[in-house]
């Protein structure tokens, strides 16, 4: 009975923290991005990813760091207290949330695997994209994409390869390698597993920043930037593909996002990439250390407060 109560209360708290943080992120991420626009694309993408993961991370941290220990340490085990309706209902909703997240992630993975297997029929291995395996595929779309997160592969259609010159192709492949290095497909899988209504805008913002970050990683001078811009224009004629959620291509968006990327590459500046502000400036380090220290000092008191809350919830 004690274990079931502990589980019920922990799940109920997980759900509450998850919902509160999700609502805060959905309503406030645009303001954070406005401030983050001064950052480089790479750091903006990291910031948006942290924001997107925040509800899940906070729920895990608070549940495992505070709720479970406070229950185990402070809850008397002898009292045969029945579990109330509120924690029971919230706990059941939390189990449904986990099941829905797992289902979303598995379905996206299966759909992607099926679609990619179709693209790879009759494909041939090629070189020039080390350290990631490159395959030349028969369908014209996707023109150029990276699939998978455990064993990523870059797929290049024969039609796209025929359109690009050597420099354009090399720039485009470096863009795909940057997606692999930043594990962007794994991040997309994580988004699928912790869904919440209203997160689509933040995910689109992250996707846009991730594309620009991969562009920045692919070019190191104005000439390479023009090559990549030219590859983007040439490959934008291929229709975007559906059904493969966990792939990330060279051209993810054919609208304003693509125009913004091309404009950025055409006016590429080395200084802009090199001298952008740090996501966590050095002067925040003492503040961060002070937070950790005060957390250690007040931990005992916080456990007792959390236990009061769980008591209130159980009744
Ligand atoms: Zn891309």
Boltz pocket constraint, residues with backbone or C-beta under 6 A from the ligand:
constraints:
  - pocket:
      binder: B
      contacts: [[A, 175], [A, 179], [A, 210], [A, 211], [A, 214], [A, 248], [A, 249], [A, 250], [A, 251], [A, 252]]
      max_distance: 6.0
